[in-house]
Amino acid sequence: MTIEQIYTGCLAQGAYYIESNGEVAIIDPLREVNPYIQRANKDKAKIKYIFETHFHADFVSGHITLSKETGAPIIYGPNANPAFKAIIATDGQEFSLGEITIKVLHTPGHTMESTTYLLRDKTGKDHAIFSGDTLFLGDVGRPDLAQKAADMTKEDLAGLLFDSLRSKIMPLADDVIVYPAHGAGSACGKNMMKETVDTLGNQKRMNYALRANMTREEFIKEVTDGLLPPPKYFPLNVKMNKEGYEDIDEVLKRGMAALSPDSFELAANETGALVLDVRHQDEFVKGHIPRSVFIGLKGDFAPWVGALIADVKQPILLVTPKGKEEETITRLSRVGFDNTLGILEGGFEAWEKAGKDIDTITALSAEEAKEILKDKHLPIFDVRKESEYKAEHLVDANNTPLDILNDHFAEFPKNETFYLHCAGGYRSVIAASILKGRGIHNLVDIKGGIAELKKAGLEVTTYVCPSTL
């Protein structure tokens, strides 16, 4: 028996490859399915099943394409009602895979169809659970994302999740291995560990949601407390996962169209496409296409695209580093952004050589900013998460988190220079690009974020551990 966790850091997502005696099951595959097929071919094995733990909101699964390519059936737990052919398993139903068995444990709460898959080894011993978004390491799935009946609240779903954990998962032995669908950084939970594999026994000891003496009412309160609004693209991804989507090969074929600077400019004007620049923030600051949006590949690229662009049907034109064209389109498609119309041939350098208009962002080092900011009470905007800001921030700094920036343009001064920073320099440049696209140019980015500002000696508030907030 082989179990491999295929973890994608940008999405904080774990897919799973399970092989036994020449038969393979894939759990929660990513959009690009060739790696699973190639791995099975290497093992001289056949993909027999594709298991989905639920209708995912934060990424588009590869289940439909993988089933078409391999003939393997897609399996959901009870209550699923997809628009395509699938096996809707019953609670307790078992599927044989080589010498092992995978048992369906219906665990509603995160969503109504949420299902945990229990793997039993060839002796019949419980070996591992693939818990989807029902149980994370250090947390559980948020109960406010489901496509549910109008009369169901997040408190109702949290109550179902409490029952699922107590009746289906917590009775399992402590040595059972937990393989969740997500780790720290995912918006599907709020307090996940950085580790991606653990034992159930350890989770029973340290996961707040699995306390043995916890009442149902306490669970509901703790699980629903402090939930931030989900990203706006989540319902659109659920719709694609439930109803179907275009093959990624077609998305790549269309998106890889190489456009000259003139053709690129014409396409942007005629289609209303958003120009998305995915280079490093330092390059973007020095020069970029006017009104383009920066979201760099070397950060949490896909989640920020989803959170800030939101509409998966938005036409997109790309400015990428050389050799990163296909990677960019693939990573966009993972979160449902399939409408890429082409790429600037030759990159930003070609745009410059063609004599096109360019824009820049005024940026200062922390040391330079220190000389300007000290004792002057100038407007400073910290675009980190609220929890990061509360833990520690520059004295007198305002907090406008990047993920809600699109709804808070009125907070920024119109006739006075203001300063932006984040933790390390990535998010503040995203914010600057969005603000400039809205005609707000009186801004200065502080390079290196609060880490460098602290080194430079600017005054910060007393640190408070985020876990105590």
Secondary structure, 3 states (H helix, E strand, C coil): CEEEEEEECCCCEEEEEEEECCEEEEECCCCCCHHHHHHHHHCCCEEEEEECCCCCCCCCCCHHHHHHHHCCCEEECCCCCCCCCCEECCCCCEEEECCEEEEEEECCCCCCCCEEEEEECCCCCEEEEEEECCECCCCECCCCCCCCCCCCCHHHHHHHHHHHHHHHHCCCCCCCEEEECECCCCCCCCCCCCCCCEEHHHHHHHCHHHCCCCCHHHHHHHHHCCCCCCCCCHHHHHHHHHHCCCCHHHHHHHHCCEECHHHHHHHHHHHCCEEEECCCHHHHHHCECCCCEECCCCCCHHHHHHHHHCCCCCCEEEECCCCCHHHHHHHHHHCCCCCEEEEECCHHHHHHHCCCCCECCCEECHHHHHHHHCCCCCCEEECCCHHHHHHCCECCCEECCHHHHHHCHHHCCCCCCEEEECCCCHHHHHHHHHHHHCCCCCEEEECCHHHHHHHCCCCECCCCCHHHC
